[in-house]
Amino acid sequence: MKTIRWLLVLALLCVTAPSFSQYADGGLGYMGTEGGLIMGGVGLTKIDDQTYFSINFRPELAFGKFGVGLNVNLLYDTETGHIRSKDWDTGYDYFRMIRYLRYGHKWDKVYARVGTLDAARLGHGFILNYYTNEASYDNRKIGLAFDLDFGRFGFETIASNLGRAELVGGRVYYRPLLGIVTVPIIKNFAVGATYTRDFDPDVWSGTDDGVSVYGFDFELPIIKTQLLNTMLYFDWAQLNGYSSIENESRTFGSGRAIGVSTSIDNLGGLIDLSAKLERRWMGEEFVASFFDPFYEIYRYQEMNGNRQYKTDLLIGLPDTKGVFGELYGGLLGNKVRLLGNFIRLDDQERSGALHLAADAPDAVPTVAAHATYDKIAIEKTGDVFTLDNNSVARVGLGYKIKPYLILYVDYIWTFVETEPGSKTYKPQERIEPKLVFVYNF
């Protein structure tokens, strides 16, 4: 029971495999693209025990700082010979073909994005990190991210759904010494405050079940050049919310972290990497990055007639201390993209959790490759290289029939219940061939 408890803690603490819309790239979409990209494919999809022949195009068009992402997904019913009607039964479904419209990229002076939010973040990610509002294809939302940096002060904002009040958050920051002192390091010192709230986790206005996380942060850039940027930072956050188990809204726990982040920007056209390392102190009934890639799934669930909120999973969690690390960026002129993060708790057996993703579509002229790997319950280094029921792995190797047409074969290792509801799992290995259309311009 204790092991299960700690696996639950790890699932809450670690930013692992991105959900649904991010799964194909393992979260690498967080880094954005500067040019245009058209992706697509054909294959088989199973929804509610019904098999469909799928045709998908996901073009991402970029014109300077402007960009647009589309998602045209046609599901052909192999039994009836018709397109899946649920996808096109309202005018809103046609509007949803536009995944997003954007201006700029995250961390630019001006950044705006409307539509699907992929891997959204506020500040250093201690409260909201890698969040996506696209929990599933049928439940996509039109969200908003809008950031402005005026130099001495600025703000970051996010709204998961412009159609109703759901998850809304913002961070404001101020550089009090900018323009006053000329000391290179001190002048860029900044203080920030963040407030994020999900007004309606169960999507029913008749309940008062909101959950909020607020906090403050400090950051001090140590090195700030065109090539290298290094920053020290501190975060503190407090969580409040509703528990269906206790049937009340109350104060949960708080936590803090101190960290260092470093980025190497386009070293010789070969290396473009960012990394951070944090020391975290999590109080009782608190987790960092509460609004994470899985939040839209776990915010509220009904199982066997019982309601469960994500806050219910925090009840009774002990205080923890540990280390969190993250790496993302590109190599060889961004021909190889990387993303990884790791967490380990102090004095807790099998507390390590790891997520890795890599994508190399153009590193070799006729070959494309991608991979994602997630592992929990890591105790020693050898555990990282062992595939078992604590592992989810996906490796794909593709042959470029044409520069824009790739035949992929994916190997997928995951685990499934031996019987529905048994909570006993067995490994499942799958090999999936697919034809993918990709065009850069």
N, C-alpha and C positions, 0 to 999 in steps of 0.2 A: 504493500500500500504506500509505503514511504517513497519507493522508487517511482510509482505512478504519480505521486504528488509532485515530485521534483521534475518529472517530465512535463507536467502541466506548467510549472513555473518557467521552465525553459521555453515552452511554446509561447508564453506571454512575453518573456524577456527579450527573445532574439528576433531580429528581423530576418526571416528565412525566406523560403521560395515565394516570390510574388504570386498573387492570386489571379487566376484566369487570364485577364487581358495582358498581364505581365509575364505569364509563364513561358511564352515562346522565347523571350529574350532574357529571362532570369533577372529582370530589373534593369537591364542595360539601356532601356529606353530612357532612363533617368538622365542620361548624358546628352540626349538630344542629337539632332543631325543638322548640318549646315546646308546640305544640298537636298535635291528632290529624291524621292525614293518611292518606287511602286513595288509592292509585294502582293503575292496572291498564291492561290493553290487550289488543288482539287483533292477530294478524299471522301472518307465516310465518317459520319457523325451519328452518335446514338444519344437520343434525348428521351427520357421516360420510356425506355424499352422500345422506342421506335427508331428504326434506322433510316438515315437520310444520306443522299449523295450531296456533298457540299462543294460549292464553288465560292471562293472568297478572294476579294481584291481589297487591299489596304494601302492605297497610295498616300504618300506623305509628300506634299509639294512645298518647296521653300523658294521664296523670292526675296532675297536680301534678309531683312529681319522678320518678314511676314512668312507665315506657314499655315498650311491647312492639312488636316488628316481626314481621310475618308475610310469608311468601312462598308463595303457592299458584300453582304453575306446572303447567298441564296441556298436554301436547303430544299432539295428535291426528294419528295416522299417516294421511296422505291416501291411501295405497295399501290398507292393511288395514282402515281404519275403526276402529282401536283406539287407546286411550291408550297412550303409550310405557311399556312395562312396566318398563323399567330404573329409572324414577323412583319406582316404588311396589312393589318386590319384597321389601322388608323392613319390619319395624315401625319401624326407625330412620328410614326415608324419611318416614313420617308425622310423626315427632317433629321432623324437620328443617323442617317447615313454619313452625316458630317460628324466625325469623331471629335474634332476640335478645330478651333481657329486660334492662332497665337501671334503675338508680336514679341520678338526677342526670346531670350532664354533666361532661366533662373540665374540670379546673381547679376544680370544686366541692370543698368540704371533704370530702365523701364521694361517691365515684363508683364504680359497679359495673356491669359489663355481661357477660352470658353469651350465647354464641352466635356469630354472625358479627361479626367485628371489621372495621369500615370506617375506614380512615385513622387507625390507631392510632399513638400517639406516646409516646416517653419523653423527659422533659426538654425540651431545645430541639430535639430531632430530629436531633442529630448522629450518633447510632448507629441509632436506629429511628424512621422518619418515614413517615407515610401508609401504613403496612403494612396489608394485608388478608389474612385467612386464607381468603378465598373465591376461590381461583384460577380455579375454574370451577364451573358449576352442579352437575356430577356429583361434585365433590370438595370440597364444603363441609365445614367442620369446626365443632365446638362449642368455642369458645375462651373465655377469661376475661380481663377487665381489671378491676383493683381498685386504687383509690387512696384514701389517707387523708391528710389534712392536720391535724395536731394543733396547729398554730401554730408552736411552736418547732422541730418536726421533722415529717417525714412520709415517705411512700413512694408510688411508682407501680409497678404490676406488670402483666405480660401473659403469657398462656400461649396459644399458637395452637391447641392441641388437647388437650382434657381426656381424650381417649381413650387417648393415649400421649404419651410424652415427645418433643416436637419442639422448637419454638421457645419458649423461656422467658426472660423478662427482668425486670429490676427496677431501680429507681433509688431510693436513699434520699437524703434531704437534711436539712440541719441549719442552723438560724439561731442561731448561737452568741451573738449580741448582743441578741436579742429578750428584753425583760423586764429587761435589765441596763442598757442605755443608752437615753436618750430622744431622741437626735438622730434626726430623722425619716428621713433617708436611710440612715445607717449601721445602724440597728437591724434592718433587713430584709435585710441581707447574708446570703447562704446559700451553702453549699458542698454539692456533691452527688457521688455516685458511682454508676455504672451498670455492670451486667454483664448481657449478653445472649448466649444460646447456643442454637444449633440442634444438638440432640444427634444427629439422625439424618437428614441431608439426603436420602439415597437411600431412606429408609423401609425399611431392611433392618437388623435388629438384628445380623446377622453381620458388619457392617463397623464400623470405628472411624473415622468420617469427620466428626466434629463440627467445627463452626466457632463461634468465640466472638469477641465484641468487648467490651472493657471500657474504662472511662475515668472521668474526673472532670470536674467543672465548677464554676464560680463564677458567681454572679449578684448584681447590686446594683441594686435598684429605685431610680431617680432621682426619678421623679414617681409618686406613688400616690394618686390621687383617684378619686372616683366617675365623673368624666368622662374623665380622661386618665391613662394608665399608660405609663411609659417605663422600660426596664431595660437595663443593660449586662450582658454575659455572656461567658464564656470556656469553651470545650470542648476537651478532649484525649481521644483514643481510640487504642487499639491493637487490631489484628486478628490472630487466630491461627486456623489451620484446616488442613484436609486438601486436598491437591492430587492428583488422579488422574494428572496428567501426570508428576509427580515421585514419585508413590506414597509419600507421606509426609506427616505432620502437622508443621507448622513455623510459625514466626513470620513473618507478613507485615509490612506497613508500619503506620505511625501517622500521625496528622494532628491539626491543631488549627485552631481558629477563634475569632475575636473578633467580637462583633456587638452590635447595638443593636436592640431591639424596641420598638414603640410601638403602643398601642391607644387608639382613641377610642370610648367607650362611650355609644351612644345620644345623640348630639348633636342636641338639638331634635327627637328622634324621626325624624331623617332620615339620620343617618350612624352606622354602627356598623362600624368598620374596624380591622384589625390589620395591621401590617407589620413586617418585619425586614430588616436588611441585614447581611451577614456578609463579613468578609475571611477567606479560607481558605488554609491552607498544608497541602497534602496530600503526605505522603512517598511514596517509591516503594512500589508495590504496595498502595495504600490508596485507598479511596473513602469519602466521607462518606455517611451514611444507607445503610449496607450492607443493612440490612433495610428495603426500600422497597416501593412498590406492586407491583413485578414479582418480588419475592423468591420467592414460592411457585412461580413459573414457572421461574426460572433457578437455583434452589438446586441442582437436579440434573436432568440431561437425558441421554437416550440417543439418539444420532444415528448411524445406519449401524453399529450395534454398538459404538460408542465412548461411553464415559462422559465426562460433562463436568459439573463443579461450578462454581458461581459464582466460587469462589476461583481456578479455573483461568484465568478471564478477567483476573485481577489480575497474573498472572505477567509480569514485564517492564515493567509500567506505569511510566512515569517519574514523578518528583515534579512536582507542579503547584502553581501559585498562581492565585488568582482571586477573583472576587466573586460572591456569591449573594444574591439578593433574593426576597422573598415578600410577597404581599398577599392578604388574604382578609377577607370581611365582607359587609355589606349596606348598601343605600341605600334611601331612601324607606320607612322602617319595615320594612326587610328584604324589600320587594317585588322588589328587584333584588339578587341575590346574586352575589358576585364571588370569583374565586380566580385568582391568577397567581403564577408564579415564573420566575426567570431566572438563568442562570449564564453566566459568561464567564471563560475562562482567560487568564492573562497570556502575551503573546508567542506565541500560537498562532493561526494562521489558521483561520477558519471554526469557532471554538470556542464561539460563542454558542448557547444552547439555551433555548427559551421554551415555557411552558405557560400557556394562558389558558382560563378557563371563566366563563360567565355564565348566569344563569337568571332570567327575569322572568315568572313565571306569573300575576301579578296586577297588574302595573304599569299595564296598559291593560285596561279592563273586558271587552272581547270578544276580546282577543288575548293569546296566550301565546307566549313565545319562549325558546329556549335555544341555547347555542353552546359548542363546545370547539375549541381550536386548539393544535396542537403543531408546533414548528419547531426543527430542529437545523441545524448547519452555518451559523450566522449570522455573517457577516463585517461587514456594514454595515447601516444602518437600513433600507434598501430591501429587504433580504432578508426582513425580517419580513413584508412585504406581498406576497411572491411565492409562489404555490402551485407546488410542484414535487415531486420525489421525496424531498425532505426535510421534507415537510409532511403533516400529517393534520388535516383540518378537518371539523367537523360543525356545521351550522346548521339549526335547526328553527323553523318558524313555525306556530303553531296558531290555529285559529278555534274559539271556545267556542260550540258548538252549544247547550249548556246550561252553567250554571256548573260542573258536575261532569263534562261530557263535551266533550273537545277533539279536533278533527280536526287532526292534525299532518302536515306535509310536511317531511321531513328531506332536506337536501342533504349528501352525504358525499363528501369527497375523500380518497383514500388511494392507496396504490400496491401492486401485486402483481407477482410474478415473471412474466416473459414465458413461461417454461417451468418446470415443477416442478424445483427444484434448480439452476436456471441462475444464480441470484444476480444476474440482470439484471432491473431493475424498470421497469414502465411505470405511468403514472397510471391510476387507476380512479375514475370518478365515478358515484355512485349517487343516485337519488332514491327515497326510501321514504315512502309515505303510511302513516299508522297512526292508529288510534282509541284515545285514552287516557282513562281514567276517573280523576279526581282529586277528592277531597272533603276539605275542611278542616273541622274542628269543634273 
